[in-house]
Amino acid sequence: MTVELSDLLARWHPQGLARLAGAGTQRLVTVRGPAGAGASILGAELNEVEGIDCTEAAADVVVCVVDAAAPITEDELADLDGLAAGGQSIVVAVNKIDVHPEWKSSLAATAARVARVDPRIPVVGVSALLAQLGRQTTTDLPSGLAGVVQEIATAASLAGDRVLPVVVAEAIANVERELGRIQEIESGLRGRRIDLVGQRDGGRASVLAAAKARIQLARVGLLHDVNDAIRGAGQRLRHRIDSASAKELRNGEQLASECAAELLAEVHRRAHARLAPFGARDLDLSTVRMPEPPHGRNRGAEDGLMVVLGASAGFGIGRLAVAPLSLVPAADIASMPVALGLGGAVAWWFVRMRSLGADRVHVRAWANDALASMKSQLEQIVHARLVELETTLASEAMASSTRQAVAVDQELTQVESELRRQLPLLSERRAQLTKDLAALRQAGSGSCMLPES
């Protein structure tokens, strides 16, 4: 391992560097195997060997124990494959060679299967019971333990070469995480600045647009209410005119005042419902006036003509009514006054009805003009109040947005100051990280892996 790679690992993966420093010197061994394979006895014997420490924790070498009664199983091969993928140094010990006469064939079959996982994994025959008996009796028995110890020593010496790619990959991941963190910091500051620049008007445009939209809806609604109230008042006034007597028509002021009062009350009620959500005061309708009612209708030639027509029609009706009396000689003279009286009554009634109809037409024409005048006054008041309300809402929006804009400008100043301070540091840091990442990737590819001097 080069000095440059050592410095890189010291910066980005000190735990991995410590693991590399201890690889091949501590000779920590983990012994594992299925039940009945004798893993515990073999582990106890290896513990008696000087320089080998059997532990359950992570170790330099893993000794996988297989029973010599049969070749290694697929489950045990899968376990080996997982250990080998993690860069672990492995030794396979085929135990109980003293019990099974055909242990050599089982050993060969196991070695062939293990080679499919990794041909560098050694497969050694051993008898843990013979090793235990030989130690207890101080007899040199052919247990094969020495071969296991030798393979453990060899695997431990190669542990550094196995661990180095794993440590380098972990260091690369650490550098990439740091690069991502720097990118997040810079992106966060730039994104916050963009957001603040977009908020520099304090939301004034959106607030004003919303206020104008609400006021426009209120204007449409209020004008609709005024028109609806005018139509209702016109219908009621025309109904009263059609059913009014000649005396009531002559007293048109009372009809006008009643109609105006009902109309203004209806407009006030509806306007209050429209303006209440804005918190605005009600419409001031005290200035709305209905035009003076007509004092009388000018008599013209048509009225004189109706008198003549009514008199002639009445005289004719009277003559028809007393015609039977002319058959009686004594009553013929008396029929003339009766015909004249009856004809005069009919003429009076005819002229009166014609005059009443003409008066109604006259008052109805005045009513239409009066309602049009009141509609114009009400629309003027509505427009004036909504313009006043729009001005008030715009002033409030301006004041609120100004306060918000000041706060946004202050925060934007802080963010830009932080960007000016951080960007050179982040750029320098990114350049250093990129350089370290390139060196680590080159080391991971094997071009920087040199023998330890």
Secondary structure, 3 states (H helix, E strand, C coil): CCHHHHHHHHHHCHHHHHHHHHCCCCCEEEEECCCCCCHHHHHHHHHCCCCCEECCCCCCEEEEEEECCCCCCHHHHHHHHHHHHCCCEEEEEEECCCCCCCHHHHHHHHHHHHHHHCCCCCEEEECHHHHHHHHHHCCCCCCCHHHHHHHHHHHHHCHHHHHHHHHHHHHHHHHHHHHHHHHHHHHHHHHHHHHHHHCCCCCHHHHHHHHHHHHHHHHHHHHHHHHHHHHHHHHHHHHHHHHCCHHHHHCHHHHHHHHHHHHHHHHHHHHHHHHHHHCCCCCCCCCCCCCCCCCCCCCCHHHHHHHHHHHHHHHHHHHHHHHHHHHCHHHHHHHHHHHHHHHHHHHHHHHHHHHHHHHHHHHHHHHHHHHHHHHHHHHHHHHHHHHHHHHHHHHHHHHHHHHHHHHHHHHHHHHHHHHHHHHHHHHHHHHHHHHHHHHHHHHHCCCCCCCCC
